Structures are given as C-alpha cells and as structure tokens.
Amino acid sequence: MAVSEGEKQICWYVMRDLKRANAKLPAYKQLSNENFEVFTPMKEQLSVRGGKRIREDVPFIRDLFFVHGTREAIDPFVEKYSTIQYRFQKGGGYKNPMTVADRDMERFIHAVSVSKNPKYYLPGELTPSMCGRHIRIVGGPLDGYEGKLLTVRGSKTKRLLVELPEFFSVGVEVNPEYIRLL
C-alpha cells in the first residue's frame, strides 16, 4: 500500500472518542501516553465522589479532541482501538478527515492556556448582541490578538472572543488596560 503525500503531512486532526463518559482512560489521555500532541478543551465541573464534592477538569465536548501528527502515525491507533475515530466532513470526499490549520490551533491553545477561567461557546450560543466591538490586545500574554469583545450582561470581566473556525469559540479574560478599539 503506497503512502500518499497527504498522509505524510503533519496537521491537527479532529477526532472522536466513543468511550463512556466515566472511562478511566479516555482517548485523549491514551494518545497522549503514546507521545502524541493532544488537545481537548477542558472545563471545570463540580462532582460528587464518595460523598465529597470535588472540582475536576472534564472535556467541554466529551467526544471531541484534536491530535497533532501525520495520518500515517495516527492510523495504526485508529485501527487498533475501535473507540477512536476520525471526524469526517460532510461532502468532503471519501475518507477525508477534518483538520484544523496549525496557526489557528496554536493561537487557540495559547489563548486557552493563558486564561485562568476560559468560557467556551458553541456556534449557536453566541448572539450578535454578545459580540461587541472589534479590538486588538496590546501587551500582556495575548499581545497581538484581534477579535470581538464579548459582552455578557452582568459580567464585570472583559473577555476576548477567540474562535476555532467551524467548531467553537472561547472567551478569555483580558485586562482592560491592554484593550485597543479598532
């Protein structure tokens, strides 16, 4: 079987995890243990274990994660574990998995990693009234980022809306002194 040029390209593949929500070793941890660069957006959740309340990080979308690598390297794990699958684009051709550009993914991961309390939004959750003025961040950990200022009624924190095209967005806290209106 000849390896196509597309299979040698390193990019972020969009993956599915079909394991149960309470699985001890979800797919993102499993592939991370196999030395793949893996990203899954996490949210903090309050759970009860053994009668005690604990805060734990859980995936924002339980069955979604991203793997950075070549198709040639990821395929053996997809074939070996039936609970790990590629996500395919509708109308994208036969066996053509969804990918995210490195630049977009790195920008998104950086924004999430520097924020203490990121708030994720699915595409339908954001209304035009929530997306305020177009801003640029000057200084701080998000220096150079541009986007919309997220306005949520009753909130005193300023948030920059960073999008991962076609998937979801995240609102990351921004210090008001770094905000420049465009």
N, C-alpha and C positions, 0 to 999 in steps of 0.2 A: 504494500500500500504506500503510495507516494505521499509525502507531506507537502501540502500546498503552502504558498507564501503566506497566506492569511493565518495558518496555524502556527507560524513561527513569530508572528507579531505579538509583542508584549503590550497588553492593554488591560483595562478594568472590565471584567466580565460580570454581568448581572446574573446572580444565581438564586436558586430556590432551595429551601431546607424543608423537607417533608416530614421531619421528625415531630413528635408530640411536643407541646409547649413545655412540659416538665422533664424533658430528656436531660440526662446528666451531662452528655457531651453533644451539644448542638453542632451543626455542620461548620459554623464559623470558627468554633474552637478546634474542631477536628482538623480543618485545613490549616489553621494557624499552627497547630502542633506539628504539621508536616512542612513547616517553614515557608508557607505561602504568606504573602502580604494580604491581609483580610481586613475589610472594614464593614461594620454594621452599625447603623445609628442606634445609640442607646438612650433610654430614658430611665429616670429614677422612679421606682414603684414601691409602695408600701405593701409588704406581705406579712402573713402570719405563719410562723414556723414554730411548732412545738409550743403553741400558746403565747409566743412572744412576737411583737411587731418588729420587723426589721426593714431597713431600706436596702433595696438591691437594684442593680442596673439590669434592665431587660431590653431586648431589641424593640425598637419603635414599631417596626413591622416584623412580626415574628418569623415569617418565612423568607425574608429578603436579606441578602448580604452580597458583598462585592469582593471579587478575588482579582488580584493583580498578577498576571503571568501570561504564559503562552497557552494557546489551546492544546498544543502538543503535551504540555506538562500537566494540565488540569484534566484532560480527557481520561487518563487511567483511573483517577479518583471518582469521576462521574460514572464510569463503567463498573468500578468495584463496589461503590455504595449506591444502592438504589434510591436512597433518600436525598441525594444531592443531584440537582438538575440545573441545566442552563435555563434562563428565561429567554424565550424567543419572541421576536417582534411579529405582530400580525402583518401579513403581507410582505415580510422581509425576505422571502425566499426559503428554500428548504434547508433546514439545519443551519440557519444563520443566527447565532446568538446575539442578544443585546449587549452592547458595550457602551462605556462612558469614556469620553476623552480624558487622557491623563491630566491635562491642565484643569478641566472642570472638577475632576475628582480631588486632586491635590488642593485646590482652592477651597472646596467644601470641607475636606478633612481638617485643613488648617483652621478654618473658621470655627468648626465644632470643638476642636481641641483646645483653643484658647479661651473659649467661653465656659464660665462656671455652670451656667444653667441654660443650655440651648433648648429652644421650644420648636418642635417640628410641626410642619403643616403639610397636609396632603393637598393636591391641587384644588379640589373643590372647597376646601375650608377657608381659603383666602378670598375675601371680597374686595372689590375695587376701593371701598371706603377704608379698608385696613392698610392699603398700600399708599403711603403718603408721598412726600417729596423725594425727588431723586437726590442722593447725597454721595459724597466721597469722604472716606476716612483719611485724615492726615495725622500721622503719628500713631504711636501705640502698636499693639501686636497685629492689628488689621490694617496697617498702613497701606494705602493704595487701593483698597477695596472700594468698589462702587456698587450702588444698589438703591433700593427703596427703603425709606424709613418706615418701619412697621408701627402703626398706631393702633393700640388696643385700649379701648375705653376703660378708664380707672387705673391704668398702669402708669407708674411714675418712671419706669426704666425705659431708656431709649434702646431700640433694637434695630439692627441692620438685617434686612431680609437677603439671605444668600440662597440661591436656587441651584438645585441639581436638576438640569433640564429633563423634563418628562417624568420625573419621579416625585420629588417633594422639595420643600423649602425648609430652611431653618432660620429662626430669629435669634441672633446673637446679641448679647448686651454690648453696648458701646458707650464709652464715656462721652458726655455731651461736648467736652472741650475739643474732641477730635473730629467732630462733625462739621463738614463744609457743605452748604447747599449748592447745588448745580443749577 
